Amino acid sequence: MVIDKGKRPQRSRLAVAGARAATDSIFATSSRSDRIGNVLFRSLLLLGMGVALLGLVAIILWSLVEGAPRLDAELITEGPSSIMPESAGYRTAILGTLWVIGGVVLFIVPVGVGAAIYLEEYADKTRWWNRAIEVNIQNLAAVPSIVFGILGLAFIVRGPLSLGFVAAAGSFTLSLLVLPTVILAAREAIKAVPNSTRLGSLGLGATKWQTIWHHVLPGALPGILTGLILSVSRAIGESAPLLLVGAVTFVTFDPSFLEGQYSVLPVQIYNYAGRPQEEFRVLAAAGVILMLAVLLTMNSFAIWLRNHYENKNAR
């Protein structure tokens, strides 16, 4: 029997193509029920996102329409009042919010980024204490905020630190609340930096710290800033833990960081909204728009900084 040698490669190619097509047909195609399930799941996700966005837009529009009569300069320049809502404002609450959030940023940036650098670049994963640190960070990210308020009252306002009911106590309490989020985001950002960057720097004679400072951190900075934006956004809207550490609802003087009582925007808005007079409710609605403006201003600066470093790294 004579076999045509010219046809053998062609038959082999056809056999390979047939086998590949049969395998692709098994794994690439899905049944009708799977396709229906995928469409339903995607539709439910879009519906949930749409409902959430619709609710957010409705709240903002209602606050804008309701609080429009009080969106003036006195809203920022005047302090609170319990008897004259037409001239009351949020000056002391704005200053208290800036003190608290400023302290949060100054605390969580070095501590959070430092912890992320240690866990990703230096920590020995086989050591039990490093594993315990990682587990505790992941668990603390899911702890309710009121628990941090209780801890702040016990250990920061009283107890070992004994700072009292001042803005610094509220700042440290909120820092503990959002610190796990900063650490987790910074770790993911550092982990995303290609290992070839580290090896190239070390191969050229740089030390480990020089590699981290000049190459790893600049590459991870956009991701770190993203975690910082999310953390500050959460911190600026928290009121439950601050009520336990001295964020009173009525402060007539400008607060400071380490002395005297203080108030913040969410607490002051809640105080105005709970009063029976219609003028105070209008003032509360205007305060919602004011708090959103403060939040957007701070986030806009952080987003600009993140985009700046993204463009710098892309060059």
C-alpha positions as CSV (number, residue, x, y, z in Angstrom):
1,M,0.0,0.0,0.0
2,V,1.4,3.3,-1.0
3,I,0.7,6.5,1.1
4,D,0.9,9.8,-0.5
5,K,3.4,11.7,1.6
6,G,2.2,15.0,0.4
7,K,-1.3,14.5,1.9
8,R,0.0,13.4,5.3
9,P,0.8,17.0,6.6
10,Q,-2.5,18.2,5.3
11,R,-4.4,15.5,7.1
12,S,-2.5,16.2,10.3
13,R,-3.3,19.9,10.0
14,L,-7.0,19.0,9.5
15,A,-6.9,16.7,12.5
16,V,-5.4,19.3,14.7
17,A,-7.8,21.9,13.5
18,G,-10.7,19.6,14.1
19,A,-9.5,18.7,17.6
20,R,-9.1,22.4,18.5
21,A,-12.5,23.2,17.1
22,A,-14.1,20.4,19.1
23,T,-12.4,21.6,22.3
24,D,-13.3,25.2,21.7
25,S,-16.9,24.2,21.1
26,I,-17.0,22.5,24.5
27,F,-15.5,25.3,26.6
28,A,-16.5,28.4,24.6
29,T,-20.2,27.8,24.1
30,S,-22.7,27.8,27.0
31,S,-26.1,26.4,27.3
32,R,-29.3,28.4,26.9
33,S,-29.9,28.5,30.7
34,D,-26.4,29.8,31.3
35,R,-26.8,32.6,28.8
36,I,-30.2,33.5,30.4
37,G,-28.6,33.5,33.8
38,N,-25.8,35.7,32.7
39,V,-28.2,38.2,31.2
40,L,-30.4,38.2,34.3
41,F,-27.4,38.7,36.6
42,R,-26.1,41.6,34.6
43,S,-29.5,43.1,34.5
44,L,-29.9,42.8,38.3
45,L,-26.5,44.5,38.7
46,L,-27.4,47.4,36.4
47,L,-30.8,47.7,38.2
48,G,-29.2,47.9,41.6
49,M,-26.7,50.4,40.4
50,G,-29.4,52.5,38.8
51,V,-31.6,52.5,41.9
52,A,-28.6,53.6,44.1
53,L,-27.7,56.4,41.7
54,L,-31.3,57.4,41.4
55,G,-31.7,57.7,45.1
56,L,-28.5,59.7,45.4
57,V,-29.6,62.1,42.6
58,A,-33.0,62.5,44.3
59,I,-31.5,63.4,47.7
60,I,-29.1,65.9,46.1
61,L,-31.9,67.5,44.0
62,W,-34.2,67.7,47.1
63,S,-31.5,69.2,49.2
64,L,-30.7,71.7,46.4
65,V,-34.3,72.8,46.0
66,E,-35.1,72.8,49.7
67,G,-31.9,74.5,50.8
68,A,-31.7,77.0,47.9
69,P,-33.0,80.0,50.1
70,R,-30.0,79.6,52.4
71,L,-27.2,79.0,49.9
72,D,-25.5,82.3,50.7
73,A,-22.3,83.6,52.2
74,E,-23.8,83.6,55.7
75,L,-24.0,79.8,55.5
76,I,-20.2,79.7,55.7
77,T,-19.3,82.8,57.6
78,E,-21.9,82.6,60.5
79,G,-21.9,80.3,63.5
80,P,-24.8,78.2,64.8
81,S,-27.8,79.6,66.5
82,S,-30.7,78.0,68.4
83,I,-33.1,80.9,68.1
84,M,-32.3,82.7,64.9
85,P,-32.2,80.2,62.0
86,E,-32.3,83.0,59.4
87,S,-28.8,84.1,60.4
88,A,-27.3,80.7,61.5
89,G,-24.5,79.0,59.6
90,Y,-21.9,76.3,59.7
91,R,-18.6,78.2,60.3
92,T,-17.6,76.4,63.4
93,A,-18.7,73.0,62.0
94,I,-16.6,73.6,58.8
95,L,-13.6,74.5,60.9
96,G,-14.1,71.5,63.1
97,T,-14.4,69.2,60.0
98,L,-11.2,70.6,58.5
99,W,-9.3,70.1,61.8
100,V,-10.6,66.5,62.1
101,I,-10.0,65.5,58.4
102,G,-6.7,67.2,58.3
103,G,-5.5,65.2,61.3
104,V,-6.9,62.0,59.7
105,V,-4.8,62.6,56.5
106,L,-1.7,63.4,58.4
107,F,-2.0,60.2,60.4
108,I,-3.2,57.6,57.9
109,V,-0.8,58.6,55.1
110,P,2.5,57.7,56.9
111,V,1.1,55.0,59.0
112,G,-1.0,53.3,56.3
113,V,1.6,53.5,53.6
114,G,4.4,52.5,56.0
115,A,2.4,49.4,57.1
116,A,1.7,48.5,53.5
117,I,5.4,48.8,52.6
118,Y,6.4,46.6,55.5
119,L,3.8,43.9,54.7
120,E,4.6,43.8,51.0
121,E,8.4,44.4,50.9
122,Y,9.9,43.4,54.2
123,A,7.5,41.1,56.1
124,D,8.3,37.4,56.3
125,K,5.0,35.6,55.5
126,T,6.0,32.6,57.5
127,R,6.2,34.5,60.8
128,W,3.0,34.2,62.9
129,W,3.0,37.8,63.9
130,N,2.9,39.0,60.2
131,R,0.0,36.6,59.5
132,A,-1.8,37.9,62.6
133,I,-1.3,41.5,61.4
134,E,-2.8,40.7,58.0
135,V,-5.8,38.9,59.5
136,N,-6.5,41.7,61.9
137,I,-6.3,44.4,59.2
138,Q,-8.8,42.5,57.1
139,N,-11.1,42.0,60.0
140,L,-10.9,45.6,61.2
141,A,-12.1,46.8,57.8
142,A,-15.5,45.3,58.5
143,V,-16.0,46.5,62.1
144,P,-18.9,48.9,62.6
145,S,-17.9,52.5,63.1
146,I,-19.7,52.8,66.5
147,V,-17.2,50.2,67.8
148,F,-14.3,52.6,67.0
149,G,-16.2,55.4,68.7
150,I,-16.3,53.3,71.9
151,L,-12.6,52.4,71.6
152,G,-11.8,56.1,71.1
153,L,-13.8,57.1,74.2
154,A,-12.0,54.4,76.3
155,F,-8.4,54.8,75.1
156,I,-8.1,58.2,73.4
157,V,-10.5,60.6,75.2
158,R,-9.9,58.8,78.5
159,G,-7.6,56.0,79.4
160,P,-3.9,56.0,78.3
161,L,-4.0,59.1,76.1
162,S,-6.6,61.2,78.0
163,L,-6.8,63.8,75.3
164,G,-10.3,64.9,76.3
165,F,-13.2,65.8,74.1
166,V,-11.1,67.7,71.5
167,A,-10.8,67.6,67.7
168,A,-7.6,65.5,68.0
169,A,-9.5,62.7,69.7
170,G,-12.0,62.7,66.9
171,S,-9.2,62.7,64.3
172,F,-7.4,59.7,65.9
173,T,-10.7,57.8,66.2
174,L,-11.6,58.3,62.5
175,S,-8.0,57.5,61.6
176,L,-8.4,54.1,63.2
177,L,-11.7,53.6,61.4
178,V,-10.3,54.2,57.9
179,L,-6.7,53.0,58.4
180,P,-7.4,49.4,57.3
181,T,-8.9,50.6,54.0
182,V,-5.7,52.7,53.3
183,I,-3.4,49.8,54.1
184,L,-5.3,47.3,51.9
185,A,-5.5,49.8,49.0
186,A,-1.8,50.7,49.4
187,R,-0.8,47.0,49.5
188,E,-2.6,46.3,46.3
189,A,-1.1,49.3,44.6
190,I,2.4,48.3,45.7
191,K,1.8,44.7,44.6
192,A,0.8,45.9,41.1
193,V,4.2,47.4,40.5
194,P,6.1,45.0,38.2
195,N,8.7,43.0,39.9
196,S,11.1,43.7,36.9
197,T,11.2,47.3,38.2
198,R,12.6,46.2,41.5
199,L,15.0,43.7,40.0
200,G,16.3,46.3,37.5
201,S,16.9,48.8,40.3
202,L,18.6,46.3,42.5
203,G,20.7,45.1,39.6
204,L,22.0,48.6,39.0
205,G,23.3,48.7,42.6
206,A,20.5,50.5,44.4
207,T,19.6,49.5,48.0
208,K,16.2,48.0,48.8
209,W,15.0,51.3,50.4
210,Q,16.2,53.3,47.4
211,T,14.3,51.0,45.1
212,I,11.1,51.4,47.1
213,W,11.4,55.2,47.5
214,H,12.5,56.0,43.9
215,H,10.7,53.4,41.9
216,V,8.0,51.4,43.8
217,L,6.3,54.2,45.6
218,P,6.0,56.6,42.5
219,G,4.5,53.7,40.5
220,A,2.1,52.8,43.2
221,L,1.1,56.4,44.2
222,P,-2.0,56.6,42.0
223,G,-3.5,53.5,43.6
224,I,-2.5,54.8,47.1
225,L,-4.2,58.1,46.4
226,T,-7.3,56.2,45.3
227,G,-7.5,54.4,48.6
228,L,-6.9,57.8,50.4
229,I,-9.8,59.4,48.5
230,L,-12.2,56.6,49.5
231,S,-11.0,56.8,53.1
232,V,-11.4,60.5,53.4
233,S,-14.8,60.3,51.7
234,R,-16.0,57.9,54.4
235,A,-14.4,59.8,57.3
236,I,-16.0,63.1,56.4
237,G,-19.5,61.7,56.5
238,E,-19.1,59.8,59.8
239,S,-21.0,61.0,62.8
240,A,-21.7,58.0,65.1
241,P,-18.1,57.6,66.4
242,L,-17.6,61.4,66.8
243,L,-20.6,61.7,69.0
244,L,-18.9,59.5,71.5
245,V,-15.6,61.4,71.4
246,G,-16.9,65.0,71.9
247,A,-18.4,66.2,68.6
248,V,-21.2,68.2,70.3
249,T,-24.0,69.8,68.3
250,F,-23.7,73.4,69.5
251,V,-20.3,75.2,69.5
252,T,-20.3,79.0,69.2
253,F,-16.6,79.5,69.1
254,D,-14.0,78.5,66.5
255,P,-12.5,75.2,67.5
256,S,-8.8,74.2,67.6
257,F,-7.1,70.9,67.3
258,L,-6.0,70.3,70.9
259,E,-8.2,72.6,73.0
260,G,-11.9,73.1,73.5
261,Q,-15.0,71.4,72.1
262,Y,-15.7,71.0,68.5
263,S,-18.4,70.1,66.0
264,V,-18.5,68.6,62.5
265,L,-20.8,69.1,59.5
266,P,-22.7,65.8,59.8
267,V,-23.5,66.3,63.5
268,Q,-24.5,70.0,62.9
269,I,-26.8,69.0,60.0
270,Y,-28.4,66.3,62.2
271,N,-29.0,68.9,64.9
272,Y,-30.7,71.4,62.6
273,A,-32.8,68.7,60.9
274,G,-34.2,67.6,64.3
275,R,-35.6,71.0,65.2
276,P,-39.3,71.7,64.7
277,Q,-38.9,75.0,62.9
278,E,-39.1,74.9,59.1
279,E,-36.2,77.4,58.8
280,F,-33.9,75.0,60.5
281,R,-34.9,72.2,58.1
282,V,-34.1,74.5,55.2
283,L,-30.7,75.2,56.9
284,A,-30.1,71.4,57.2
285,A,-30.8,70.9,53.5
286,A,-28.4,73.7,52.7
287,G,-25.8,72.0,54.9
288,V,-26.0,68.8,52.9
289,I,-25.1,70.8,49.8
290,L,-22.3,72.5,51.7
291,M,-20.9,69.2,53.0
292,L,-21.0,67.8,49.4
293,A,-19.1,70.9,48.2
294,V,-16.4,70.4,50.9
295,L,-16.1,66.7,50.0
296,L,-15.9,67.3,46.3
297,T,-13.3,70.1,46.8
298,M,-11.0,67.8,48.8
299,N,-11.6,64.8,46.5
300,S,-11.0,67.0,43.4
301,F,-7.6,68.0,44.7
302,A,-6.7,64.4,45.4
303,I,-7.9,63.2,42.0
304,W,-5.9,65.9,40.3
305,L,-2.8,64.8,42.3
306,R,-3.4,61.2,41.3
307,N,-3.8,62.1,37.6
308,H,-0.7,64.1,37.8
309,Y,1.4,61.2,39.0
310,E,-0.3,58.8,36.5
311,N,0.7,61.1,33.6
312,K,4.2,61.4,35.1
313,N,4.6,57.7,35.3
314,A,3.3,57.2,31.8
315,R,6.1,59.4,30.3
